[in-house]
Amino acid sequence: MIQNLEIRNFRNLENYQLKIDKKLVLIEGPNGTGKTSILESIFFAATTKSHRTYTEKDMIQYDKPFLAVKLKENDQVYEIILSANGKRTSINKVEIKKVSDYIGKFHVVMFAPEDLMLIKGSPSERRYFIDLELMQVSKDYLRNLNIYKRILKQRNALLKKITENDDLTFLNILSEQLYEVGIKIYDQREAFLNEINLKFKDFGSKYEHANIHIAYSPNIQKEQWLKYLKTKQKQDILYQTTQMGIHKDDFIVHYNGLNAKDNASQGTARLIVIELKLAVLEWIKEQTKVDAVLLLDDVLSELDLERQKLFLEQLPKTHQVFISSAVPIVNQITYQKVVLTKEINNNGK
């Protein structure tokens, strides 16, 4: 459970502190006051990533040299600093030199409006989701992914330099190395999605009568991939890039037997993604034996009071949950209320 949060120069939060004493924290306030930034800062402190942007410097407050997020979770104090020089991470004031050794020390699952892209967006959005969730619980996955990216970069650089008449020995060596680490990633992705599907079956649809299933859609079947790498070198040389591999994987979300991308309404897509995140929450607990923190950004905006009540009552009881909302939340359950205004968002608690 997170007990204390300190934020400096993070988007519109210049110097913000929050003490937390409840499992459920509801953050209210008008748009633009920093509600999402609080959730994003927690997500960043856990994963070293932003859920909103790939350009991390955008998180640093304008004209400030750095941002810092420090939080206490149980007996551990985590801190991450981002500046023009990169990231610095520490646990209990001891610097963690490698970010890969920091990721996965504590776990979060986040829902945000941007997550609708998991259904409506590109394959890269869905690959990022799989990678992020797996790297939180598996050091092997994170290591393999980093190795794969490094070899892929080498192979693509070589493809830009050679012709089909050159000696292809080094290209073939890189191809075998790419395949050897790539099939490990393939297997972990497939197993992850199979386990998430079991979670859907275990607890069913909480908010809508729906049958949700996620189908792994690899760019190429692993049995065919090595053959491609060994026999289609000239094709890759022609296009100067590695055209087939796990770096182009995807998955398909099925909703009552239909492809949700083409058939689910905006509201239904929202509920599907929420249930996906709740399934991931339970999967992380199963893998790590620890309750992850659940972050819900603007999750209640499209629900009437009755559905809000149902949603809040069905939230997992053992996990700490942070919810942001632009409108006041009326409910009888016990929670800590945090109210943000433009006047206090840099100072208040």
Secondary structure by P-SEA (a helix, b strand, c coil): cccbbbbcccccccbbbbbbcccbbbbbbcccccaaaaaaaaaaaacccccccccccccccccccbbbbbbbcccbbbbbbbcccccccccccccccccccccccbbbbbbcccccccccccaaaaaaaaaaaaaaccaaaaaaaaaaaaaaaaaaaaaacccccccaaaaaaaaaaaaaaaaaaaaaaaaaaaaaaaaaaaccccccbbbbbbbbbccccccaaaaaaacaaaaaaaaccccccccccbbbbbcccccccccccaaaaaaaaaaaaaaaaaaaaaaccbbbbbbbccccccccaaaaaaaaaaccccbbbbbbbccccccccbbbbbbbccccccccc
